[in-house]
């Protein structure tokens, strides 16, 4: 069952980023991805799991030429409704991408692998469509974080698979040696601890990774 076929859940995804905590988390995550992408040239980019277009807008603002895909037509309807310029939206399954080999210089996927049925197959498809020396950028949710430990209490996350930093490094080793950056340090009470003395007492919820294909 794909929960994101539910329009209400799709809209809740966007509404979260309008809350004070959502805005703070969004700022942290975007700083991480900005750092990871700072040396990547603006070339053809494939976004997997674009959802409602939240990260699509971020990528377009950075002047990338984006093809944004998602398995959920409900998510894509919301994304298209935002009238984002310089992007092509297309429904696609990350495990069966409708693109030729080595079609893209960059592949970006933020919290998508958590929801695919077969992340190994999705990574094989990414490897296939990504050009040699191209870059893969991921945003993943950490299984060791407070969010990961409590994901069973969330309607969406209980169906997801989170990843540890070591699992991410292992998944990406087929491409090369990844660089990881982390943030969104939740306390057990789900208060944000980023940039506080207590930050290092917990595991980060968000892991950003970049790797250049061999």
FENLIN-V626491 format. One record per pair of residues at least 6 apart in sequence whose C-alpha atoms are under 8 Angstrom apart, sorted by the first residue. I is the first residue (numbers start at 1). J is the second residue. Records with the same first field share a line. If there is no record, write none. Layout:
I: J + J
This chain:
2: 72
3: 9 + 156
4: 10 + 72 + 74 + 75
5: 72 + 73 + 74 + 75
6: 74
7: 74 + 75
10: 51 + 52 + 74 + 75
11: 78
13: 52
14: 52 + 54
16: 22
17: 23 + 26
25: 184
28: 183 + 184
29: 183 + 184 + 206 + 208
32: 181 + 182 + 183 + 208
33: 137 + 139 + 208
36: 137 + 179 + 181 + 208 + 209 + 210
37: 137 + 210
40: 135
42: 62 + 63 + 64 + 65
43: 64 + 65 + 104 + 105 + 106
44: 64 + 65 + 66 + 67 + 104 + 105 + 106
45: 64 + 65 + 66 + 67 + 104 + 105 + 106 + 107 + 108
46: 66 + 67 + 68 + 69 + 104 + 106 + 107 + 108
47: 56 + 66 + 67 + 68 + 69 + 107 + 108 + 109
48: 68 + 69 + 70 + 94 + 107 + 108 + 109 + 110 + 112
49: 68 + 69 + 70 + 71 + 94 + 109 + 110 + 111 + 112
50: 56 + 68 + 69 + 70 + 76 + 109 + 110
51: 69 + 70 + 72 + 75 + 76 + 79
52: 75 + 76 + 77 + 78 + 79
53: 76 + 78 + 79 + 80 + 82
54: 79
55: 110
56: 66 + 68 + 87
57: 84
59: 66
60: 66 + 85 + 86 + 87
65: 86 + 87
66: 86 + 87 + 88
67: 87 + 88 + 89 + 90
68: 87 + 88 + 89 + 90
69: 76 + 89 + 90 + 91 + 92
70: 76 + 90 + 91 + 92 + 93 + 94
71: 91 + 92 + 93 + 94
72: 91
73: 91
76: 89 + 90 + 91
80: 89
92: 98
94: 116 + 122 + 125
95: 116 + 118 + 119 + 121 + 122 + 123 + 124 + 125
96: 122 + 125
97: 125
99: 129
100: 129
101: 128 + 129 + 130 + 131
102: 128 + 129 + 130 + 131 + 132
103: 129 + 130 + 131
104: 129 + 130 + 131 + 134
105: 130 + 131 + 132 + 133 + 134 + 135
106: 130 + 131 + 134 + 135 + 136 + 137
107: 126 + 130 + 135 + 136 + 137
108: 136 + 137 + 138
109: 137 + 138 + 139
110: 137 + 138 + 139 + 140
111: 138 + 139 + 140 + 141
112: 140
113: 119 + 122 + 140 + 161
114: 140 + 141 + 160 + 161 + 162 + 163
115: 159 + 160 + 161
116: 122
120: 171
127: 175
130: 136 + 213
131: 213
132: 213 + 214
133: 212 + 213 + 214
134: 212 + 213
135: 210 + 211 + 212 + 213
136: 210 + 211 + 212 + 213
137: 208 + 209 + 210 + 211
138: 208 + 209 + 210
139: 206 + 207 + 208 + 209
140: 162 + 163 + 206 + 207 + 208
141: 148 + 162 + 163 + 205 + 206 + 207
142: 148 + 162 + 163 + 164 + 165 + 203 + 204 + 205 + 206 + 207
143: 149 + 161 + 162 + 163 + 164 + 205
144: 163 + 164 + 203 + 204 + 205
145: 185 + 186 + 202 + 203 + 204 + 205
146: 186 + 187 + 188 + 190 + 202 + 203 + 205
147: 186 + 205
148: 162 + 205
151: 157 + 158
152: 158 + 159
165: 180 + 207
169: 177 + 178
172: 178 + 211
175: 211 + 212 + 213 + 214
176: 211 + 212 + 213 + 214
177: 211 + 212
178: 209 + 210 + 211 + 212
179: 209 + 210 + 211
180: 207 + 208 + 209 + 210
181: 207 + 208 + 209
182: 204 + 205 + 206 + 207 + 208
183: 194 + 204 + 205 + 206 + 207
184: 192 + 193 + 194 + 204 + 205 + 206
185: 192 + 193 + 194 + 199 + 202 + 203 + 204 + 205
186: 192 + 193 + 202 + 203 + 204 + 205
187: 193 + 202
193: 199
